[in-house]
């Protein structure tokens, strides 16, 4: 029996557009169930660039006006991979046009925008997916199973870092990810959002936090992204950086656990160091995106001579998603986190089942992000309203 098809309309086409498009094109290879995404149209303002992206990614057509995608009956899902300031307008318009919505993180510029996005999908009977792909690394899914089963016991700590270094050069230009009116926040919303989401996914709700932020390089030449995390300088003018280069956070969780978080783009030598360690009364786990198949596990009840962290390669058939790909030991990569996420989401659409991270999760994440900025600004602890 052929799988139901879901027409995809994508708005944007740079780094995340490439990662999402690849995932859509490869899903049928590995996921016989669920739905089959069809790359119907991609939209972007620069016609030559979006035409090239349509050809490279395999979209049937392209548009320079994103609203044209909403009018198409052959498009079921709108995938928003644009800068953050556009998310709310596009997601609400897509929901009102009866389209399901995939939105890259961070969901919105403010909690208020996120609430309007969440309400729009509910009111129009469609779904919203917030693209926190790292939840869908098999090792992270297995970590979730270990914690949920009580194998680590009561959780005391999560310490999580997201360390990058791609803007340490003072001559790296003032790209959209460094301009508040386009991105909202800097390291916090771009990469801090990932580790805060993982903490909520794995440990529990954050009830109170205190944070501090720093901008190390305050003036940069003007310029724009040119693909991936590369950029080009445009002319000789400079501009002011008005977002954080680094953010540090202390947090309390609803189950009594403590959280320590760090997000920075100035950790030289760390290219994409998304890492956490969780300590419970019965054991600990460690994960590092740059070695994403491996989960390091310490169990208190190991016999005395065998105490210590063991390294699990989460590619055994018992591990989440492992049976979708290759035999044990044949590792998978960054792009597969998007495939696992989208395959699971599309299956939930076809089966009419709830799925997370949805836009409700997005609102909860935005409440944490907003609390971080408030705390850093006021230099005080901030409580987070629990819905
Ligand atoms: C840049 O920091 C970036 O592309 C983020 O925007 C992504 O969310 C992250 O997964 C990789 O780094």
Boltz pocket constraint, residues with backbone or C-beta under 6 A from the ligand:
constraints:
  - pocket:
      binder: B
      contacts: [[A, 15], [A, 105], [A, 164], [A, 190], [A, 191], [A, 229], [A, 272]]
      max_distance: 6.0
